[in-house]
C-alpha cells in the first residue's frame, strides 16, 4: 500500500517514512501543500499523512482540495501535528472528511494501527 507522508520538517518526514517503510508500506514524501496535491494526484496513495503547518497551503486546505476532487476524494486523510492540539483543529479535520487526527508524540504502534485502518477504509467500495 502506498502512503503519502506530508510534513514541512524534512527530518521528521524522513523518520516517519522510514517507520512506515519498515512496516511494509511504500512511501512517497512531500514537504509543501502544493507538492502534496501533485503527489496525491500522480502517485495515487491510499492514505495521506498530513501535517497542518505547511509553508504554502495549510493541511486543512490540502485536505479540502483532495476531498473535493473526484480523482482523490477516496484517499483516506490522517492529520498529524505537534502544534494544533486543540479541539477546534480536531473538529475542523473531521468536518473536512479526515479519518483520524494524531498529535505528537505518537507511539509507533498507534500510528501503524491508524494507517492500516485508514488504508482499509480507502480500499472499500463506496456505499450506494
N, C-alpha and C positions, 0 to 999 in steps of 0.2 A: 504494500500500500504506500502511496505517495503522500507525504506531508510537506506543506509549505510552512517553514518557520520564518516569522517576520519579527525582527527586532532591530532597532537602530543601534544597539550596542553590539558591535560585531563579535566581541569576545563571548558575550552571553549567547548570542545566536549560534556561534560555533559550538559551544558547550551543549546547548540544547539539541542541536543537530546530531552531535556525537552520541548523546544519550539515546536519541530516537533510532539512530543507525544501529547501535549495539542491540537494540530491541527488535531489529529486523525490518524497520521502515526505510523506505527510500526517502531522502530528504532533499528538498530544494530550499535555498535560503534567499531572503530579501531583506534589505535594510531601510527601505523607504516605502511609503504608501504607493507611489506610482510603480515602483518595481514589483511590489506585491500584486497589484492589479494585473500587470503584464504577465507575471509568472503564473498567477491563478488561471488566466485565460489560455496560456500556451502549454503549461505543464499538467493541467487538469488534476490537481491533488484531490484526495478525498476529504482532507482536513487542512484548515489553515489555523496555525497557532499564531495569534495576532496580538502584538503589543499595541497599547493605546497611544503612547507618546512617540509618534514618528515625526521626523523633521519636516515633512512636507504636507501630507494628508494624514490626519489622525486616524487611529484604528477604527473609531466609530464610523467615520466617513467611508473608509475602505469596506467595512462590513456592509454598510448600507448599499454601496455601489455593487458589491458582489451579489447581495441578495436580490437586487432589483434587475440584474442581468440574467436572462433565461439560460445563458450558457454557463453560468457559475452559481446559480441560485441553489443548487442541490449540494454544494460544498458545505460541510459542517465547519462552523467557526467556533474556535475556543480562544477566548481572550486570556492573555497572561500579562500581568502587570505587577510592578513593585510599588508604584506610586498612587494608582487610582483605587484605593481600598474602600471607598465609601459606598453606601447603599445606592446612592443615585447612579453611580457608574455601573453597578451590577444591574440595576433596573433598566438603564439605557441599553446595555448589552442585550439583555433579554428581549426588550421591545424591538430590537433590530433583527432578532432571529438567531442570536448566538446560542450555541448548545451548552456552553459552560463558561465559567469565569473563574480563573485561578489567580491567586495573589501569591507573590513570592515572599519568603521561600516556600517552595512546594516540594514534597517528598517525591522521589523518582517513581515509586510505586503508584502514587496517586496520579501523577502526570500520565504515566503509561495507561492506567486504567481509564482515565478520561479520554485520552487519544484513541484507544481501542474502541471505546463505546461510541465516540464521535464518528469513527471510520465505519463502524457497523451501521450507524444511522444514515450516513451518506450513501451507503450501498443499497438501502431499502428502496423499493419502488414507491413512487408517490401513491398516496391513497386516493381512491376515486370518490 
